[in-house]
């Protein structure tokens, strides 16, 4: 996650299908909240906006669903 000039690793990716990523986080974001994210996959990096779609599961195993949009083209990391 990018916050101004600061970057924070706040998500553990559980699953990704298309533009929906299921993550775990110590933080609870508001439904509909939009976050600037940096995505690193297979050594490639892209920037995107993620919208919080849902929270599922019990509190101690909470999963957050993020919908990714406005994703930049991947570049070498």
C-alpha positions as CSV (number, residue, x, y, z in Angstrom):
1,X,0.0,0.0,0.0
2,X,1.3,3.5,-0.8
3,X,0.5,6.3,1.5
4,X,1.8,9.6,0.1
5,X,5.6,8.8,-0.1
6,X,5.5,6.0,2.5
7,X,4.9,2.4,1.5
8,X,3.5,-0.2,3.9
9,X,3.1,-4.0,3.4
10,X,-0.3,-4.5,5.0
11,X,-1.8,-7.4,2.9
12,X,-1.2,-11.2,2.9
13,X,-2.7,-12.4,-0.4
14,X,-4.9,-15.5,0.1
15,X,-6.3,-15.8,-3.5
16,X,-6.5,-13.8,-6.7
17,X,-9.0,-14.3,-9.5
18,X,-9.2,-11.8,-12.3
19,X,-9.5,-8.3,-10.7
20,X,-10.6,-9.6,-7.3
21,X,-7.9,-10.3,-4.7
22,X,-8.7,-11.9,-1.3
23,X,-6.3,-10.7,1.4
24,X,-5.7,-10.8,5.2
25,X,-4.7,-7.7,7.0
26,X,-4.3,-6.5,10.5
27,X,-6.2,-3.4,9.4
28,X,-10.0,-3.3,8.8
29,X,-10.8,-1.0,5.9
30,X,-14.2,0.5,5.3
31,X,-16.4,-1.1,2.6
32,X,-16.1,1.0,-0.5
33,X,-12.8,2.6,0.6
34,X,-10.3,3.0,-2.2
35,X,-6.6,2.4,-1.6
36,X,-3.5,3.0,-3.7
37,X,-1.7,-0.3,-4.0
38,X,1.6,-1.6,-5.4
39,X,1.3,-5.1,-6.8
40,X,4.4,-7.3,-7.1
41,X,3.8,-10.6,-9.0
42,X,6.4,-12.8,-10.8
43,X,9.1,-10.1,-10.4
44,X,6.8,-7.5,-12.2
45,X,5.5,-4.4,-10.4
46,X,2.3,-2.4,-11.2
47,X,0.4,0.4,-9.4
48,X,-3.4,0.2,-9.0
49,X,-6.4,1.4,-7.1
50,X,-8.2,-1.2,-5.0
51,X,-11.8,-0.8,-3.7
52,X,-12.8,-2.8,-0.6
53,X,-15.7,-5.0,-1.7
54,X,-16.4,-7.2,1.4
55,X,-15.2,-8.7,4.6
56,X,-15.8,-12.4,5.2
57,X,-15.1,-14.9,7.9
58,X,-14.8,-14.7,11.7
59,X,-12.9,-11.8,13.3
60,X,-9.7,-13.8,14.0
61,X,-9.6,-15.1,10.3
62,X,-11.1,-12.1,8.5
63,X,-10.6,-12.0,4.7
64,X,-11.0,-8.8,2.8
65,X,-12.0,-8.8,-0.8
66,X,-10.4,-6.1,-2.9
67,X,-11.4,-5.1,-6.5
68,X,-8.5,-3.9,-8.5
69,X,-8.9,-1.2,-11.2
70,X,-6.8,1.6,-12.8
71,X,-3.9,-0.8,-12.9
72,X,-0.7,0.3,-14.7
73,X,1.2,-1.9,-17.1
74,X,3.5,-4.2,-15.2
75,X,7.2,-3.3,-15.3
76,X,10.4,-5.1,-14.1
77,X,10.8,-4.9,-10.3
